[in-house]
Amino acid sequence: MLDVERGLSQEQRLMRQSCRTFVDESVTPFIRENWQQEWSMEPDGRLPREILEEADRIGIRTLGVPEEFGGVELDAETEAQTFAIIAEEVARGDSGLADKLSQIWKVSVLLRNIAPRHLQERWFPELVADPGFLLAHCLTEPRGASDRWLPYNVPEAAMQTRAERHGDQWVINGRKHFISNGYDASLYVVYATTRPGVGMLQGTSSFLVPRDTPGLTVTRCNETLGCRFMNNGEIVFEDCAVPADHLLAENDALSKAGVYFKPGKILQAAKNLGVGMAAFERTAAYVQEYVQGGKILIKHQAVALRLATMATKLAAVRALLHEAAREVDARGPDADALCNMAKVYASEEVFEVAKHAVELHGGSGMMLEQGIEKLFRDAAIFLHMDATADISKFKIVKSLFRDTAGTYAGVEA
Ligand SMILES: Cc1cc2nc3c(=O)[nH]c(=O)nc-3n(C[C@H](O)[C@H](O)[C@H](O)COP(=O)(O)OP(=O)(O)OC[C@H]3O[C@@H](n4cnc5c(N)ncnc54)[C@H](O)[C@@H]3O)c2cc1C
C-alpha cells in the first residue's frame, strides 16, 4: 500500500494517528454493528452522543473555533491541508459523522471571519461547551441551488427566502431544504434576499438564527441514499424574527461566503477520499483472502487490473486534493479552479472505486451484512453535494477562462 503520510508534518502525522485510533476504536465498531439498521433507525437515535463526545475529547470537534473561545484553531498556513487529513480519516470510519463534524468546522471558519465580535463571544463558548451542539449552513431552497453556485446573478434567480428589517429585528420568511445537520443543529446560518430587485450577489444577506427562535420549524429529516448517520433536514421560517445584531453580512453575503466555500470543497474531496480508501482497504483484504477458481482473487488477472485501477484513482485524487488544499491555504490565484477540480474529480473517481469494490465482492457486495453497499451509497452522495458535478465543471471553466467562458444560465452575452 502507498504511504499516505508522505509530505505530512510531524503535527499532521500525530493528528492523523489520533483520528485513526478514534475511528478504529470508537466509530467503526458502532458503524459495523448498526449499518444494517440505517434504514430503520429514528433520526434522533442514529449516532450516539458518545461518539461526538469522543471527537471532542481528542480535539477535532471544534476545529476552526478560535482558541480564545476554547476551540482548536489550526495553523492558518496549513488549515485546509490539515482539514483534509482529518476529514479523510473520519470519513474512512463513517462519512455521515465526517459530514456532521465538517459542517461545524466550515461554519466556524465562516463565523470566525465574518461574524461581529459580540456574536462570536455569544455563540462559540456554547458550541465548545456542548458536544451535541451542531451547526448548519442554509443556502439551498426548493428552487435551484445551481443558480447560486454558478452564480446566475439576475433578480429572477434570487433566493425566495426573504428577510425584512422591522425596527430592531430582521424578519425571515421562506424554506431551506437539503441542509446538512439541518434536522438537529442548534444554530443556523441562513441566507435570504434583502434587496429583491437586484441579483443575488448584491441583494443577499446572511443571519445567525438559533434553533429555538419562534417561527423556525424543522419540518423534516430527509431520508438520504447515503451518509445516513448525518441528519439532513428541511427548515421553514414563518415570521421568524432575529435581533438586528444577528446579521452576519448585509447584501453581499454570497461574496463573503468564499471563506466557507473554498475549504468546503477541500473537505468534500477529503471525505470522499476517506470513503474511497475504506472501499479500497476492505476490497484489498477480501481479494487476498477469498478463493475462486482454485486461488485467491488477487491472483486472477482481471481482479488485479481492477485493484490497480482503484489504487491509481485514489492516488490521483489524493495528489490533486493536497495540491488544491495548499493553494487554498496560500490564498493563491488558482484556489478556485483547483478546489472545484478536487471536489468534482474526487466525486467521479471515488464513485468508480466504489463500483469496483462492489463488483469484486460479487453477491456479497449487494448484501447489507458486508457494508460494501453502504460505501457505494455514501460515494454516490458526493456527486450532488456542494454543487453538482456539471455545475462544478462550469465553475472550473469560468475560473480558467475568465474572459471567454459562458455564464451557463440565461441568455449568453
Ligand atoms: C447530502 C446533501 C447535503 C447537502 N447539504 C447542504 C447544506 O448543508 N446546505 C445547503 O445549502 N445545501 C446543501 N445541499 C444541497 C446541494 O448543494 C444541492 O442539492 C446541489 O447544489 C444541487 O442543487 P439542486 O438540488 O437544487 O439541483 P438543481 O440546481 O435543481 O439541478 C438539477 C440538475 O440541473 C443541472 N443544472 C442546473 N442548472 C444548470 C445550468 N445552468 N446548466 C446546466 N445544467 C444545470 C444540475 O447539474 C442538475 O443535474 C446538500 C445536498 C445533498 C444531496
The ligand as a Tripos MOL2 file, in Angstrom:
@<TRIPOS>MOLECULE
LIG
   53    58     1     0     0
SMALL
NO_CHARGES

@<TRIPOS>ATOM
      1 C1        -26.4350   15.0690    1.1190 C.3       1 LIG1
      2 C2        -26.6030   16.5100    0.7500 C.ar      1 LIG1
      3 C3        -26.2200   17.5010    1.6580 C.ar      1 LIG1
      4 C4        -26.4180   18.8540    1.3530 C.ar      1 LIG1
      5 N1        -26.1000   19.8030    2.2870 N.ar      1 LIG1
      6 C5        -26.4020   21.1020    2.0330 C.ar      1 LIG1
      7 C6        -26.1610   22.1100    3.0400 C.ar      1 LIG1
      8 O1        -25.6470   21.8360    4.1250 O.2       1 LIG1
      9 N2        -26.5320   23.3860    2.7600 N.ar      1 LIG1
     10 C7        -27.0870   23.7410    1.5770 C.ar      1 LIG1
     11 O2        -27.4020   24.9110    1.4160 O.2       1 LIG1
     12 N3        -27.3130   22.8180    0.6120 N.ar      1 LIG1
     13 C8        -26.9840   21.5130    0.8040 C.ar      1 LIG1
     14 N4        -27.2170   20.5620   -0.1700 N.ar      1 LIG1
     15 C9        -27.8010   20.9730   -1.4310 C.3       1 LIG1
     16 C10       -26.8540   20.8670   -2.6170 C.3       1 LIG1
     17 O3        -25.8910   21.9060   -2.5880 O.3       1 LIG1
     18 C11       -27.7170   20.9170   -3.8890 C.3       1 LIG1
     19 O4        -28.5540   19.7840   -3.8970 O.3       1 LIG1
     20 C12       -26.8880   20.9130   -5.1380 C.3       1 LIG1
     21 O5        -26.1520   22.1020   -5.2350 O.3       1 LIG1
     22 C13       -27.7950   20.8030   -6.3800 C.3       1 LIG1
     23 O6        -28.8260   21.7360   -6.3190 O.3       1 LIG1
     24 P1        -30.3380   21.2970   -6.5850 P.3       1 LIG1
     25 O7        -30.5950   20.0790   -5.8190 O.co2     1 LIG1
     26 O8        -31.2090   22.4680   -6.3550 O.co2     1 LIG1
     27 O9        -30.3500   20.8980   -8.1380 O.3       1 LIG1
     28 P2        -30.6820   21.8210   -9.3690 P.3       1 LIG1
     29 O10       -29.9580   23.1150   -9.2740 O.co2     1 LIG1
     30 O11       -32.1670   21.9090   -9.4980 O.co2     1 LIG1
     31 O12       -30.0910   20.9730  -10.5770 O.3       1 LIG1
     32 C14       -30.7940   19.8920  -11.2180 C.3       1 LIG1
     33 C15       -29.9650   19.4350  -12.4340 C.3       1 LIG1
     34 O13       -29.8640   20.5220  -13.3770 O.3       1 LIG1
     35 C16       -28.4920   20.7800  -13.6820 C.3       1 LIG1
     36 N5        -28.3960   22.2350  -13.9000 N.ar      1 LIG1
     37 C17       -28.8680   23.2160  -13.0920 C.ar      1 LIG1
     38 N6        -28.6100   24.4290  -13.6220 N.ar      1 LIG1
     39 C18       -27.9580   24.1970  -14.7910 C.ar      1 LIG1
     40 C19       -27.4060   25.0550  -15.8070 C.ar      1 LIG1
     41 N7        -27.5000   26.3730  -15.7110 N.pl3     1 LIG1
     42 N8        -26.8040   24.4700  -16.8570 N.ar      1 LIG1
     43 C20       -26.7180   23.0930  -16.9720 C.ar      1 LIG1
     44 N9        -27.2220   22.2490  -16.0570 N.ar      1 LIG1
     45 C21       -27.8190   22.7950  -14.9720 C.ar      1 LIG1
     46 C22       -27.7110   20.3070  -12.4750 C.3       1 LIG1
     47 O14       -26.3510   19.9950  -12.8020 O.3       1 LIG1
     48 C23       -28.5020   19.0710  -12.0860 C.3       1 LIG1
     49 O15       -28.1090   17.9870  -12.8960 O.3       1 LIG1
     50 C24       -26.9880   19.2140    0.0930 C.ar      1 LIG1
     51 C25       -27.3230   18.2160   -0.8230 C.ar      1 LIG1
     52 C26       -27.1350   16.8840   -0.5120 C.ar      1 LIG1
     53 C27       -27.5140   15.8440   -1.5430 C.3       1 LIG1
@<TRIPOS>BOND
     1     1     2 1
     2     2     3 ar
     3     2    52 ar
     4     3     4 ar
     5     4     5 ar
     6     4    50 ar
     7     5     6 ar
     8     6     7 ar
     9     6    13 1
    10     7     8 2
    11     7     9 ar
    12     9    10 ar
    13    10    11 2
    14    10    12 ar
    15    12    13 ar
    16    13    14 ar
    17    14    15 1
    18    14    50 ar
    19    15    16 1
    20    16    17 1
    21    16    18 1
    22    18    19 1
    23    18    20 1
    24    20    21 1
    25    20    22 1
    26    22    23 1
    27    23    24 1
    28    24    25 2
    29    24    26 1
    30    24    27 1
    31    27    28 1
    32    28    29 2
    33    28    30 1
    34    28    31 1
    35    31    32 1
    36    32    33 1
    37    33    34 1
    38    33    48 1
    39    34    35 1
    40    35    36 1
    41    35    46 1
    42    36    37 ar
    43    36    45 ar
    44    37    38 ar
    45    38    39 ar
    46    39    40 ar
    47    39    45 ar
    48    40    41 1
    49    40    42 ar
    50    42    43 ar
    51    43    44 ar
    52    44    45 ar
    53    46    47 1
    54    46    48 1
    55    48    49 1
    56    50    51 ar
    57    51    52 ar
    58    52    53 1
@<TRIPOS>SUBSTRUCTURE
     1 LIG1         1 GROUP 0 **** ****
